[in-house]
């Protein structure tokens, strides 16, 4: 059916500076939205969200680059209107990296997409 799919994961400061998997999007999917719902803010932390293993060059910040999580609330991915948001021809791993090493951040990372039907 015609619906929006998503990847969602609770993320924290505990994985600081380690590229971590969020999940996979299928070949031909269009990433149309997403962001991080900040539960516990931390001004010392930023977040990169990107992809690996697709049909184009890996881009660890293709969907979000140094996204600030300094305030509670929903912070939208900031690179979705950029040329880095590419429709991949193979199943592609979505990754994220919590940058720096502060110790309070908690949030829910969400990436929304529609499949090629």
BALOBA-1460 file (C-alpha; in Angstrom, 3 decimals):
// residues 117
<rec num="1" residu="x" x="0.000" y="0.000" z="0.000"/>
<rec num="2" residu="x" x="1.018" y="3.640" z="-0.296"/>
<rec num="3" residu="x" x="2.471" y="4.585" z="3.063"/>
<rec num="4" residu="x" x="5.481" y="6.183" z="4.695"/>
<rec num="5" residu="x" x="7.982" y="3.795" z="6.243"/>
<rec num="6" residu="x" x="10.491" y="4.681" z="8.914"/>
<rec num="7" residu="x" x="13.552" y="3.693" z="10.874"/>
<rec num="8" residu="x" x="13.551" y="4.643" z="14.555"/>
<rec num="9" residu="x" x="16.033" y="4.054" z="17.349"/>
<rec num="10" residu="x" x="16.723" y="5.455" z="20.833"/>
<rec num="11" residu="x" x="20.240" y="6.891" z="20.762"/>
<rec num="12" residu="x" x="22.428" y="8.238" z="23.564"/>
<rec num="13" residu="x" x="25.814" y="9.731" z="24.352"/>
<rec num="14" residu="x" x="27.094" y="6.177" z="25.043"/>
<rec num="15" residu="x" x="28.011" y="5.641" z="21.377"/>
<rec num="16" residu="x" x="29.911" y="8.940" z="21.014"/>
<rec num="17" residu="x" x="32.318" y="9.043" z="18.057"/>
<rec num="18" residu="x" x="31.319" y="5.573" z="16.794"/>
<rec num="19" residu="x" x="29.506" y="5.165" z="13.473"/>
<rec num="20" residu="x" x="26.429" y="3.059" z="14.313"/>
<rec num="21" residu="x" x="23.721" y="1.434" z="12.175"/>
<rec num="22" residu="x" x="20.165" y="2.731" z="12.266"/>
<rec num="23" residu="x" x="18.842" y="0.181" z="9.758"/>
<rec num="24" residu="x" x="18.398" y="-0.376" z="6.026"/>
<rec num="25" residu="x" x="16.319" y="1.385" z="3.402"/>
<rec num="26" residu="x" x="15.355" y="-0.652" z="0.323"/>
<rec num="27" residu="x" x="16.630" y="-0.011" z="-3.187"/>
<rec num="28" residu="x" x="14.724" y="2.799" z="-4.899"/>
<rec num="29" residu="x" x="13.420" y="4.335" z="-1.661"/>
<rec num="30" residu="x" x="13.117" y="8.100" z="-1.309"/>
<rec num="31" residu="x" x="14.196" y="9.530" z="2.060"/>
<rec num="32" residu="x" x="11.600" y="12.236" z="2.678"/>
<rec num="33" residu="x" x="12.064" y="13.303" z="6.274"/>
<rec num="34" residu="x" x="13.190" y="12.607" z="9.753"/>
<rec num="35" residu="x" x="15.127" y="14.051" z="12.610"/>
<rec num="36" residu="x" x="15.959" y="13.509" z="16.221"/>
<rec num="37" residu="x" x="13.400" y="13.934" z="18.984"/>
<rec num="38" residu="x" x="15.667" y="15.191" z="21.768"/>
<rec num="39" residu="x" x="14.606" y="13.886" z="25.185"/>
<rec num="40" residu="x" x="17.673" y="15.066" z="27.135"/>
<rec num="41" residu="x" x="19.531" y="17.919" z="25.436"/>
<rec num="42" residu="x" x="23.303" y="18.397" z="25.442"/>
<rec num="43" residu="x" x="24.939" y="21.491" z="23.947"/>
<rec num="44" residu="x" x="28.291" y="19.693" z="23.600"/>
<rec num="45" residu="x" x="26.938" y="17.065" z="21.182"/>
<rec num="46" residu="x" x="26.090" y="17.098" z="17.485"/>
<rec num="47" residu="x" x="24.858" y="14.313" z="15.244"/>
<rec num="48" residu="x" x="25.709" y="13.101" z="11.736"/>
<rec num="49" residu="x" x="23.268" y="10.889" z="9.816"/>
<rec num="50" residu="x" x="24.152" y="9.329" z="6.473"/>
<rec num="51" residu="x" x="24.461" y="6.103" z="4.519"/>
<rec num="52" residu="x" x="26.893" y="3.352" z="3.646"/>
<rec num="53" residu="x" x="26.972" y="0.496" z="1.151"/>
<rec num="54" residu="x" x="24.607" y="2.070" z="-1.357"/>
<rec num="55" residu="x" x="25.024" y="2.484" z="-5.084"/>
<rec num="56" residu="x" x="26.892" y="5.778" z="-4.604"/>
<rec num="57" residu="x" x="29.888" y="6.809" z="-2.515"/>
<rec num="58" residu="x" x="29.370" y="6.370" z="1.234"/>
<rec num="59" residu="x" x="28.370" y="9.635" z="2.904"/>
<rec num="60" residu="x" x="28.303" y="9.569" z="6.729"/>
<rec num="61" residu="x" x="26.509" y="12.942" z="6.849"/>
<rec num="62" residu="x" x="24.369" y="12.740" z="3.707"/>
<rec num="63" residu="x" x="21.113" y="13.343" z="5.640"/>
<rec num="64" residu="x" x="22.346" y="15.468" z="8.566"/>
<rec num="65" residu="x" x="25.638" y="17.199" z="9.242"/>
<rec num="66" residu="x" x="26.664" y="18.296" z="12.753"/>
<rec num="67" residu="x" x="23.002" y="18.522" z="13.774"/>
<rec num="68" residu="x" x="22.714" y="20.287" z="17.123"/>
<rec num="69" residu="x" x="20.892" y="18.511" z="19.946"/>
<rec num="70" residu="x" x="21.233" y="21.438" z="22.356"/>
<rec num="71" residu="x" x="17.467" y="21.843" z="22.866"/>
<rec num="72" residu="x" x="14.642" y="19.480" z="23.760"/>
<rec num="73" residu="x" x="12.145" y="18.862" z="20.958"/>
<rec num="74" residu="x" x="12.163" y="17.581" z="17.378"/>
<rec num="75" residu="x" x="15.155" y="18.698" z="15.310"/>
<rec num="76" residu="x" x="14.724" y="17.988" z="11.570"/>
<rec num="77" residu="x" x="17.471" y="16.425" z="9.452"/>
<rec num="78" residu="x" x="19.275" y="19.319" z="7.771"/>
<rec num="79" residu="x" x="20.634" y="17.818" z="4.525"/>
<rec num="80" residu="x" x="17.508" y="16.362" z="2.916"/>
<rec num="81" residu="x" x="17.291" y="19.157" z="0.329"/>
<rec num="82" residu="x" x="20.962" y="18.668" z="-0.635"/>
<rec num="83" residu="x" x="22.407" y="16.679" z="-3.521"/>
<rec num="84" residu="x" x="23.572" y="14.085" z="-0.978"/>
<rec num="85" residu="x" x="19.987" y="12.773" z="-0.580"/>
<rec num="86" residu="x" x="20.300" y="10.259" z="-3.414"/>
<rec num="87" residu="x" x="17.917" y="7.467" z="-4.425"/>
<rec num="88" residu="x" x="20.057" y="4.337" z="-4.120"/>
<rec num="89" residu="x" x="19.729" y="1.417" z="-6.555"/>
<rec num="90" residu="x" x="20.591" y="-1.181" z="-3.888"/>
<rec num="91" residu="x" x="19.498" y="-1.691" z="-0.279"/>
<rec num="92" residu="x" x="21.444" y="0.871" z="1.747"/>
<rec num="93" residu="x" x="22.518" y="1.026" z="5.384"/>
<rec num="94" residu="x" x="21.574" y="4.231" z="7.239"/>
<rec num="95" residu="x" x="24.194" y="5.214" z="9.826"/>
<rec num="96" residu="x" x="24.590" y="7.834" z="12.530"/>
<rec num="97" residu="x" x="27.421" y="9.181" z="14.644"/>
<rec num="98" residu="x" x="26.969" y="11.037" z="17.926"/>
<rec num="99" residu="x" x="29.875" y="13.513" z="17.815"/>
<rec num="100" residu="x" x="31.965" y="14.453" z="20.881"/>
<rec num="101" residu="x" x="31.923" y="12.860" z="24.289"/>
<rec num="102" residu="x" x="29.521" y="14.649" z="26.623"/>
<rec num="103" residu="x" x="27.423" y="12.486" z="28.884"/>
<rec num="104" residu="x" x="23.775" y="13.528" z="28.993"/>
<rec num="105" residu="x" x="22.229" y="13.287" z="25.504"/>
<rec num="106" residu="x" x="19.221" y="10.993" z="24.893"/>
<rec num="107" residu="x" x="16.980" y="11.091" z="21.828"/>
<rec num="108" residu="x" x="14.982" y="9.126" z="19.274"/>
<rec num="109" residu="x" x="16.451" y="9.199" z="15.767"/>
<rec num="110" residu="x" x="13.860" y="8.810" z="12.993"/>
<rec num="111" residu="x" x="14.359" y="8.568" z="9.219"/>
<rec num="112" residu="x" x="11.234" y="8.420" z="7.040"/>
<rec num="113" residu="x" x="11.107" y="7.093" z="3.483"/>
<rec num="114" residu="x" x="8.766" y="5.866" z="0.799"/>
<rec num="115" residu="x" x="9.445" y="2.735" z="-1.210"/>
<rec num="116" residu="x" x="9.544" y="2.471" z="-4.981"/>
<rec num="117" residu="x" x="6.207" y="0.827" z="-5.778"/>
